[in-house]
């Protein structure tokens, strides 16, 4: 398979996953019962796994050391906040979950902006 096509697929999945994660904010507006929280947690874990795999491929394929390092820093920040969000969801605190979600969403936007082609 052509490496460029594979990377384009990774970036496309990252962007799609980002859109889906950002849409999950609506679920936080309404209070979550145990079933909703379990579903939210499961979706979060699944999307985080896809992001991890695709971002790892994009980082390892970066041609410039500077770009690789910058994307690695942004990705580490993102996964730190996603881990915090996962912990918040399992804690059951809606206000803490919303706070952590905001941090994770901002980090996710930064990663997606970094992956956007230069204008």
C-alpha positions, 0 to 999 in steps of 0.5 A: 500500500502506498505510504501517502495513502495510508497517512491520508487515511490516518489523518482522515480517521483522526479528523472523523474521530475528533468530530465524533468526540467533540459531538459527545459534549451534548451527552454531558449537558444532560445528566448521565445515569450509570448506563449513559456513563458506561456508554460514554466511557466505552465510546471514549475508550474506543475513539481514544484507541483509534486516535492513539494508533493513527497518531502514532503512525502519523508521528512515525511517518513525519519527515521532519524532526521538528514536526515530529517533536511538535506533534508528539508534544501535542499528542502527549498533551491530548492523551493526558487530558483524555486520561483525565476525562476517562477518570472523571467519567468513572468518578461520576462527577458531571461537573468534573467530567465537563471540566476535563472534557473542555481540556481534552476538546481544546487539546484535540482541536490543537492536534487537528489544527496542526494536522491541517495542511498549511494554507 
